[in-house]
């Protein structure tokens, strides 16, 4: 089970290897929002997202024999790069299972981090069966994207940094809006803040139509999304909250926020103009909630979770909203 | 005269008010370059460029009476925003003289920082005469963009941070490529590094056709550029090196590097993809030199100086090179 001790142990294993990301703010952005917004820029993390933390935490926590055998992950996105990067730096073999229609650039980047990419046809092949076979044959350890105590602990190190940075900025009470897919980052941050900055409370941010976490927090039951895809916020589309993450967030998080695709793209454009950082739409959902949400106090914190966006989508966001 | 004591005094006045910017690196960027590149991301500075430092240093160094009277600067770009931001935070009146054909967004941003923008017609009016009249009437102090000891000291705080960050990253010997207009930043960094990290040597980076500093360093005389405009690197087009900056750089800097406009735009695109930061072409000149320069060692540092770029130019860089 993830707790503050596990998060602090993960932070020690990351020391000097994973970047401490800055907490940014900009007076002109505050003017647009009508409130003060502080942005934890995890898009500046190695590999371009907070997933480098969870990957590092999980790989570094393995017993040496297991690490030498190698790891496997299923992902076409940020988790793939986070695990591949961590495995390479630990000298661990790494297999990433990706659908064969994943964007070429994502396949190429994952390979460039040193991983063996195994492609499968998602219409005819069973990813879990292929993964289980490979893992069995080679003795690989599966690194799940969020439902793993060490992954949650790794993401929780964002919360440790935030607790310090908020104190430096004089912030003791504020919602911490956090982009949410399966909830690994939100639950890790929530655990860290409960221990280190109890006046800061996590609130998840999700795309409209994919607000399984917000609805689950509201209803008290595990809710599912009707669709599996169809939002520009591809990085945070998951069918339902995690088994480990939902109970943590039910205990510690405030109500979930929901943003439209256009709000996420506007946040991408405003982050370009006023913060000069590159965000992907799914990584800008929390900033969108901070900018355009109705029921928020004068000062909020938003975690900008990733910046792996293709140039055409970015150009479209600028063309429409910058 | 600027020296390490003046730089350290500026750093103390900035404490908690000016951002300590991160030193970024990315394995996939290193692959493109064929060498290790560390990027000091001053584009993440308040106001989007290192000019916030020089502005802060100069305004905060004024005697209280002079500060209460106010300051004036001539600039349509990053210096305007840096001075306006510093003046507003010090409660000092601020006038910025801008040509009336400056981009609307720059005029609007400078006003949003709280400055009074005075427009002039650059074909028919004399900027210096208007500035001198306003300064005289209102008792304003002129903040020059680079030829001012306190401005150089403020920019030199980048060098103090770099010295610490390079040591943390284990870098003791490396060129520090620095985008160069009048030379305020390069000379400030050079002074700081001489005192705090003598194995790191500044090398200026300029656009082809506007390499007055590189030619002045090579010839030992003050050289001038033939043209006043015509490069996409608008932030760093100055006619000739500063009176204060050239002697410092002649003593402390290595040979200047020169990059083409296309190299600067490619650096903008690569910074988008691999570092997820927004750079303006003039702010990417040093990164371009680090990426594409021929006579460089295995590890280099580049100072990315600014990120105030209009969306259309950014989209063009992505379209052509990302």
Interface residues (C-beta under 8 A of the other chain):
Chain A: X16 X19 X21 X22 X24 X26 X27 X28 X31 X41 X43 X44 X46 X48 X85 X109 X112 X113 X168 X269 X272 X273 X275 X276 X277 X278 X279 X307 X308 X311 X314 X315 X318 X319 X322
Chain B: X16 X19 X21 X22 X24 X26 X27 X28 X31 X41 X43 X44 X46 X48 X85 X109 X112 X113 X168 X269 X272 X273 X275 X276 X277 X278 X279 X307 X308 X311 X314 X315 X318 X319 X322
